[in-house]
Amino acid sequence: MKALVYEDVETLIYRDVPRAMPKEGEHLIRVTCVGICGSDMHAFLGHDDRRPAPLILGHEAAGIIDEGPLKGLRVTINPLVTCKTCTYCLSGRENLCPERQIISLPPREGAFAQFVAMSESNLVNVPEAVPLAKAALAEPLAVSWHAARLALEALEASADRKALVIGGGAIGLAAALALRSMGVPDITMIEPNADRRAFLRDHCGETASATCESDADLVIDAVGFKATRALASARVRPGGVIAHIGLGEDMGGLDIRRMTLQEISFIGTYTYSAQDFRDTAQAIFDGQLGPLDWTERRPLSDGARAFADIRAARVAAPKILLDPWA
Amino acid sequence: MKALVYEDVETLIYRDVPRAMPKEGEHLIRVTCVGICGSDMHAFLGHDDRRPAPLILGHEAAGIIDEGPLKGLRVTINPLVTCKTCTYCLSGRENLCPERQIISLPPREGAFAQFVAMSESNLVNVPEAVPLAKAALAEPLAVSWHAARLALEALEASADRKALVIGGGAIGLAAALALRSMGVPDITMIEPNADRRAFLRDHCGETASATCESDADLVIDAVGFKATRALASARVRPGGVIAHIGLGEDMGGLDIRRMTLQEISFIGTYTYSAQDFRDTAQAIFDGQLGPLDWTERRPLSDGARAFADIRAARVAAPKILLDPWA
C-alpha cells in the first residue's frame, strides 16, 4: 500500500510499504480521509520522543471496512487503544490507562496510509448521510469536547460560564463548537494569525480577536505554550478553571501566585474517554457542531507539501484532510 | 495597648500603640493567644507587597470579648472580612470576595496586640472545656481543612485516596489531620528538616520522610516553592489532584507536559469559606483533629526573638503562639 512515512526529522516520503495487517479482533480499514494534527507536525519537527522515525504518522481517520462480514461499513476511528481491565478503563477514564496505545505511536503505525488496522470496539459506524470527511473530524473534535466537558464539570455550579478559547486552530475552534453545543453562550476566541482570524470569520462564523482584554470563568488553552498559559492565568476569573490541551512547551507560564490567591484550577486534558468519542461522533452526525465544512482536502501523495505549508503558516484552514486514494 | 509592630524589613518592635477601636457592629476582643504564620514571616522579610510597614501583623487569634453585652465570651476569630453581598459571598466562597479584607493587611491591623476589633459574624464561640490556645489554631487548621475538602471534591469518585502532604509545618500537619478526619487513611508527609521530623514523630504522632519515592492520588503542597511543585507534579498519579496552599515562589516548578498527558488537576487554594472555618472550629472542639498540643507558647513581648528563631530554623514546633498578656 502507499503511505506517507516520517523517515527523519522534517522528512516525509510517500512510498510503498507492506499493507497493514489486522491482528485477531481487528478490521482492515480502507482510509478515505485522515487529518493532519499539531502533534503530527510536532513529531515531523523531531520534537516528540514518543514518535521516533521511521514511522507512519496520522491518527484522525475515517474509512470503510475492507474485509470480512462488516465489509463496506463506513466508520470513524477512535485511535486510542486501551486495556479495558484497569481501574481507569473500568471507570470510563480509558485515556489514563497505563497500557494506552495510539495509532501513530509505536508499536502502532498511523493512518497516513491507504489502510490501517483497528479493533471493532474502536470503530463508530457513520450514517450514510454523513460524509466521511466530516466523520474524520471526530478525533480532534473529541479532544476539545472532552476538555470542555471536564472544564464545565470542574466549574462551581454558581459560577458564570463566560468562556475564553486561546488558539484558533482545529482544537480551539472545536472547543468553541463543543462549548456552544453544551450551552455556553458567551465565548471569546484568541488567535494571533490574521489570515486564520479571517478564515474563522468567513468560513466558520466565529469571531476571533488578536489580543484579549476581557476575563472569563473558563479558559481553554488549545495551544500550550508559556505565553498562552500566562494569558490564561491572567484572564481567568477568581474561582475559575483553565483546561489545558496543548503540548507546546513543557513548563512555565502559569501565574501560580494569582492562581493560589484566587483559587483558580488548572486541568490537564489529553485525548478523550471512549464515551466522549462516541458522544462527539453523535454530535457530528446530529449537526450539533455545525456544518464542519472548514477543512481543506489534499492528496496524501502531496502530504509532504501540506506539512511544509502548515509550518510556513501558508494554510488558513484549521484542518487539512489527506486522501490516500486521490 | 501593647503591640508587636512591624516597623521595617526584619524589624519588629514591641511598643505602645493606640488601643484597637471597634467600628459599629464590631467587638473589642482581648487577645489571649495569637499564632505566628508563615505569611507573617514572609511580611517580616519584606516579601509581601500586601503588608507594607508599619503594620501590626498576626491573624490567628483567640480571646475574650472585652466590652458590651457579650463581655466575657470566649471566641476564636475568623480574620477574613468579606462583603456578604457579592456572588462569591452569596455562594459560600467568601474567600474569593473582591472586597475581602484580612486582619494584618491594610486597612486592618492585626492581632499581635493586646486587643483587636472584629465583627460578631466573624467570631466563633469557644466552649469552656476548650483552651483558647487550641481555639487559636482554628485559622491555620481551616486553611488546610479547606484545601483538603477541595482536593477530595475534585478527585474522581472512582480514584483511590492515597495522599501525600509536602511540608511538615503547621499547614502541612493540619492538612494531614484534616485528611485523616475526612476518612483518608494512607497519608505520607514530606519534611526535609530532621528536627521537625523528630518533633512530628515525638509530639504529633506523625511519621514524615525526608524524601518521597511513592506516588499518591492527592497531593497537598503546603509549601509552594518550585521544588515542592516539581515534586508534587512528579508524584501525583494519573487523574490525580494537587491542592496548592503555599505562596513561596510565584511561578514555575510544575511539569505541565506530564500534567497534560496524565490529566492532573492543580487547585489553587487560599484561606477558607466561613463554613469551613466553623466546621474546623467544631472539629477542634470535638477532638477530631487530635490533642493539638504541639504548639510552643511565648510572650508577645518576646515576639521579635520568636521570628528570629523561626527564621534560623531553631524552632521544631510547627506553631508558636504568642501571649500578649504574659
Contacts between the chains, C-beta under 8 A, distances in Angstrom:
chain1	res1	chain2	res2	distance
A	87	B	158	6.8
A	87	B	160	7.9
A	88	B	238	7.0
A	88	B	239	6.8
A	90	B	158	7.9
A	91	B	156	6.8
A	91	B	158	3.6
A	93	B	156	7.0
A	93	B	158	7.7
A	93	B	239	5.9
A	93	B	263	7.6
A	95	B	263	7.0
A	96	B	238	4.3
A	96	B	239	4.9
A	96	B	262	6.7
A	96	B	263	6.0
A	98	B	238	7.5
A	150	B	263	7.9
A	154	B	154	7.0
A	154	B	265	7.3
A	156	B	91	6.9
A	156	B	93	7.0
A	158	B	87	6.9
A	158	B	90	7.9
A	158	B	91	3.6
A	158	B	93	7.7
A	160	B	87	8.0
A	224	B	256	7.7
A	224	B	260	6.9
A	229	B	256	7.2
A	238	B	88	7.0
A	238	B	96	4.3
A	238	B	98	7.5
A	239	B	88	6.8
A	239	B	93	5.9
A	239	B	96	4.9
A	244	B	256	7.0
A	244	B	259	7.5
A	244	B	260	5.6
A	245	B	260	7.2
A	246	B	260	7.4
A	247	B	257	6.1
A	247	B	260	6.0
A	247	B	261	7.5
A	249	B	256	7.8
A	250	B	255	7.0
A	250	B	256	6.2
A	250	B	257	4.0
A	251	B	252	7.0
A	251	B	254	6.8
A	251	B	255	6.6
A	251	B	256	5.7
A	251	B	257	7.4
A	252	B	251	7.1
A	252	B	252	6.2
A	252	B	256	7.6
A	253	B	256	7.8
A	254	B	251	6.8
A	254	B	254	6.7
A	254	B	256	7.5
A	255	B	250	7.0
A	255	B	251	6.6
A	256	B	224	7.7
A	256	B	229	7.2
A	256	B	244	7.0
A	256	B	249	7.8
A	256	B	250	6.2
A	256	B	251	5.7
A	256	B	252	7.6
A	256	B	253	7.7
A	256	B	254	7.5
A	256	B	268	7.3
A	257	B	247	6.1
A	257	B	250	4.0
A	257	B	251	7.4
A	258	B	268	8.0
A	259	B	244	7.5
A	259	B	266	7.5
A	259	B	268	3.8
A	260	B	224	6.9
A	260	B	244	5.7
A	260	B	245	7.2
A	260	B	246	7.4
A	260	B	247	6.0
A	260	B	268	4.0
A	260	B	269	6.9
A	260	B	270	5.8
A	261	B	247	7.5
A	261	B	268	7.2
A	261	B	270	5.1
A	262	B	96	6.7
A	262	B	268	6.7
A	262	B	270	7.3
A	263	B	93	7.6
A	263	B	95	7.0
A	263	B	96	6.0
A	263	B	150	7.9
A	263	B	267	7.3
A	263	B	268	5.2
A	263	B	269	5.9
A	263	B	270	5.6
A	264	B	268	5.1
A	265	B	154	7.3
A	265	B	265	6.2
A	265	B	266	6.9
A	265	B	267	4.9
A	265	B	268	7.2
A	266	B	259	7.5
A	266	B	265	6.9
A	266	B	266	4.3
A	266	B	267	8.0
A	267	B	263	7.3
A	267	B	265	4.9
A	267	B	266	8.0
A	268	B	256	7.3
A	268	B	258	8.0
A	268	B	259	3.9
A	268	B	260	4.0
A	268	B	261	7.2
A	268	B	262	6.7
A	268	B	263	5.2
A	268	B	264	5.1
A	268	B	265	7.2
A	269	B	260	6.9
A	269	B	263	6.0
A	270	B	260	5.8
A	270	B	261	5.1
A	270	B	262	7.3
A	270	B	263	5.7
